[in-house]
Amino acid sequence: MFKRTSLNRRQLMAAGGGAAAIALATSACSKAERDSLGDSEGDDGTIDLSGQDITIAYANENPYSFRNPDTNEVEGQSVALHTYILEQFGADPDRIEWTDPGWDGLIAGLGNTHDIVIAGMFVNEKRCKNAYFADPDYVMPDAMMVLNGNPKDIHTIEDVAESDDAVMGVMNGTTGHTIAKDMGIPEDQLNVQDDLEGLKLELKAGRCDAIELTQINLALEAEQDDELEVTEGFYPKDENGEEIIGAGAAVFSEANKKLRDQYNEKIAEVLNDKDKWLSLVGDYGFTVEENFPPEDMTAESLCPENYQ
């Protein structure tokens, strides 16, 4: 089952455990430049995070990383999986400080206000140019949220692009927003809002005909609203007709590139055991059939030009 909360994707971009949630500390480190997390190594050369304080940035995105309003703790799919991996390096969950710098601050603050981003962030060329992505630990199709009955029969971004009057709601700064602009969808056919709650209000008011976002976010919302339904998942296509696969990963600064490289080895170990992977993320609605990454998918394969 999905973990249900009253939060929406990137709502106010405010707040993200394993199957057991982790205690949250709210203030970020204020050092101008953070030290590398890779200074201490074990006899085998593996980075040792024992006794180290780690500041991790997250975004308020259910089910990826969010603060549970009932427990005031940070949890989610990304938090569950990556906290487990950090523990393999000796990290103490009680010494992890979770901070929400806002969506625009996730990559911008790497190496300054925080050490790692754990927010289910999609890997793409633009982001790879400015940060060091680990290999993906999940994939996620997009979908459309529509009013019951899907009055304009909208199922994909292409349906909007081929229509003269259909209006698609998108969240500002998301991959769907960028793809829509790249496809040449006119501005008067895009309704851009800062959060999903705002988009839902626009949909119900008739000012847009469908909301484009990742399938799991929309499914969580539709479960709680009898007026809405969600289409089958799809992957958007680029100008060459190739599918754009949404794949999420942890993100590191240049100072922690060595940790990122070793981190990928730990991710590979988890992905080599689907039962283990599912035990970490299944409570948040992720399934092997829909969300397990392809065997040959790496951050470098998704960013052939800008991978660092």
Protein Blocks (a to p, Z undefined) as FASTA:
>chain_A
ZZddfbdehihilagodfbdcdddfbdcfbfbdcdfklpccfkopacfehiacddddddd
dfkbccdfklopaedjklmmmmmmmmmnopafklcccddebjklmmmmgoklpmbdcehp
acdfklmmmoccdddfbdcdddddddehilnopabfklmmmpmkbccdddehiaklmmmm
mnopafklcccdfbfklmmmmmmnopafbdcddfklmmmmmmmockbccddddddddfko
pacdddddddddfklmmmmmmmmmmmmmmmmmmklmmmmmmmnopafklmpccfklcfkl
mmmmlgZZ
